[in-house]
Amino acid sequence: MRGPDVRDALFARLFGITSIIQSGSLFAPTSSLETFDRVIDNLLELGQAKGWLRESAWWGILGATEGVSQGNVEWAAKAVDSVVEKVYADKAWSQEKIALTLVLEARRPVSPLR
């Protein structure tokens, strides 16, 4: 694909994933931990694909993490643990990772960095 086509495809993926998160269907009782993990994996991949997508992709990760923390799904704790494992596997820090850390620390009594 040419440059503009790649850009459009990446934006379409980001828009679709963000729509799923904002609709709340990702945290519905019919959803699953596997679906949540795929969403997080896709957002991390998008954030790494292009620097100009990183902030928006991480905004989606923040939204998904907050949504699952506030939701009533039985796999919520496992989902948050999965986000922690994936995000903190990379030792590099960014503004987005700091924001996620603050959200996680507000939701969990133990620091995710331990």
N, C-alpha and C positions, 0 to 999 in steps of 0.2 A: 504494500500500500504506500501511497505517497504521504508526505508530511501532514497535509490537512486531513486526509482520511484517517490517519493514525490518531490525530488529535480528536477528531470527531468521535471515533470509536471509544477512546479513553473517556471522554466526557459522557458518552452514552452509558458506559458501564458505571461510572460514578453516579450519574443521575439515577439509574435504575436501583443501585444498591441503596443510595440515600433515601429513595422513595419507599423502599421496603422497611427501612429502619424507622422513618418518620411516620409511616402508617401504623406502626405497632404490630404488624403481622409477624415480625420476627420474634416477638415475645408472646405470641398467642399460644394457647394450650396445644394447638395442633402442630406447632413448630417443634424443632428438635435442636439438640446441642450440635449435631453434625451440620445443620443448616447455619446455625450461628457461627460455627468455626469456619465454614466456607466463606461467609460474608466477611469475617475479620481477615482471613487469608487474602481475599480479593482486594480489600482496602489496603492492606500492607503492601501488596504487589503494585497497586496503582500508585501509592505514595512513593515507591522506589522507582517506578518507571520513568517518571518525569518530575523534576524538582518543583515545577509550578503546580503540580497536582497534590503535593505532599500535604499542605495545610488542609485542603478540602477532604482528602482521604482520612486524615487523622481526626478531623471534625466528625466524620462518620463513625470512626472507632470510638470516640468519646460518646457520641449519641447512643451507639449500640451498648456500650458498657453501662451507661447510666440507665438506659431502658431496661436492660436485663436485671440490673440491681434493684430497680423499682418494681419490676414485674412479679408475677406470681407463678412462675414456672418452676418446676421441681429441680431443674438442672441449672438454676441461676448461679449457685456457688461454683459449680464446675466450669461454667462459662467464664466467670470472672477469673478463675484460676488459669484457664486456658489463655485468656488475653494476657495475663501477667507473664506466663511462660513464653509466649510468642514475642511480646514487646521487649521484655528485658533480656532475651537471649542475645540481642545486639547491645553491646556495652556502650555504644555511642549515644549521646544525649542530644536532644533537640528541644526547641520550645514546645513542640507538640507532646513529646514524651513527658516533659515536666507538667504540662496541663493534665495529662492522663494520670500521672502520679498523684497530683493533688485531688483529683476526683476519686481515685482508688483509696487514698488515705482517709478521705471523708466518709467513704462507704464501709471501710474495713478497719477494725481496731488495730490490726497488726500491719506494719509497713510491708508493702509488696516487694521491697528490696531485700528482704532477709532470705 
